[in-house]
Amino acid sequence: MKYARAFSTALKTDGYPEEWLHSAVSYKQLKKCIKSIQKELVDMGLDVNTLAHIWGSHGDFTEKPYPLQYTLGADTGSFKPTLIFTMDTSGRLPVDAFLSPETRGFLQSLVKQPDLDGSSHRNSVVTGSPPLAVPEITQQRVDITLSLAMTGPCVIEDAMPVPKDITIKIPLVNDSAFFRTLTRDMSSLDALQLKEEAELSANICDLGEVVGRLAPPPQSGEKTDLQPWREIFSLYIDSNIFFSTKEQDQFNRTSAIAQEQMQSFLDKLKGLGISERFQKKGSRIALHHFVAINLSLLKHLKFQELNLTASMKILKKFDKRTALGVRRIYSKVFPSEKFWSSALAKS
């Protein structure tokens, strides 16, 4: 079964609330965006093999200027994905040998594109001036911005500086749609998490107050379920459902492991017959609420994992179809939140 179908099936069959489903990652929509991104790049002669060759030919690009850069442009609060090519004054890329004739011709045509007044872009820099952005032009549905980068003026007979490198910036329209959608989904998941965390925290505090009334110290002279509740909480901690108290096993549990541990806890709880020793009717109701809270935590954990996996898989698919290495970039711009099930369980 393909992942898109498996993801959709899991959302529908695991009994998640409708509100949660509205916050889930839009996996199918993001897949459609990737197809549009592929077409946009191929129209420029930048298919996945060409881009992979460019990246591979220069390793990690430790020497500047980089022949190719990909930036999300997210520092302004909105995504503006851009491909940036650096060419020399002859209109050649340092990786020319890896480009198809169509790609090379496309990029060179951008360098030779005249300004509106008929002058050449490469004559746009004057002595001592910083890199100069020139008006946007349109080519094959893509807005292109050219700028000239100076490594230091080179004086020739007419005392005019000669630009060393030409930078071509290509805003990618469909990439922007992809990242707007993904970031909207991740923000929605974060908002849902905060809301549900607040509700569960309130339920845990209320339960704590109830148990406190049901299990007063024996010296009070009234009936108390202190000992049964002590045994329940001791068994719960030892079960290591969402977290471990052992130093060598400090990691949070996956939903699969947590579900196994939860079932083990319930089986032991029933086998020991602890609830049969309750003296107060309210303790059985409180125990039911205690179990319900933990099952809700487990469902949250599964939903979080499901969507985190979906986001990682769609970014992996993006890179596989474009060779742009976006997983590394996006994780810095929008780091995933830590799961909070273990923190709530400890409380």
HELIX and SHEET records of a PDB file:
HELIX    1   1 TYR A    3  THR A   13  1                                  11    
HELIX    2   2 GLU A   18  HIS A   22  1                                   5    
HELIX    3   3 TYR A   27  ASP A   43  1                                  17    
HELIX    4   4 VAL A   48  SER A   57  1                                  10    
HELIX    5   5 ALA A   74  THR A   76  5                                   3    
HELIX    6   6 ASP A   96  PHE A   98  5                                   3    
HELIX    7   7 PRO A  101  LYS A  112  1                                  12    
HELIX    8   8 HIS A  121  ASN A  123  5                                   3    
HELIX    9   9 VAL A  173  LEU A  214  1                                  42    
HELIX   10  10 PRO A  218  SER A  220  5                                   3    
HELIX   11  11 LEU A  226  SER A  239  1                                  14    
HELIX   12  12 SER A  255  LEU A  272  1                                  18    
HELIX   13  13 ILE A  274  ARG A  277  5                                   4    
HELIX   14  14 LYS A  281  THR A  322  1                                  42    
HELIX   15  15 VAL A  326  VAL A  333  1                                   8    
HELIX   16  16 SER A  341  LYS A  346  1                                   6    
SHEET    1   A 5 LEU A  68  THR A  71  0                                        
SHEET    2   A 5 THR A  82  ASP A  88 -1                                        
SHEET    3   A 5 ASP A 165  PRO A 171 -1                                        
SHEET    4   A 5 VAL A 142  ALA A 149 -1                                        
SHEET    5   A 5 LEU A 132  ALA A 133 -1                                        
SHEET    1   B 5 LEU A  68  THR A  71  0                                        
SHEET    2   B 5 THR A  82  ASP A  88 -1                                        
SHEET    3   B 5 ASP A 165  PRO A 171 -1                                        
SHEET    4   B 5 VAL A 142  ALA A 149 -1                                        
SHEET    5   B 5 ILE A 137  GLN A 139 -1                                        
END                                                                             
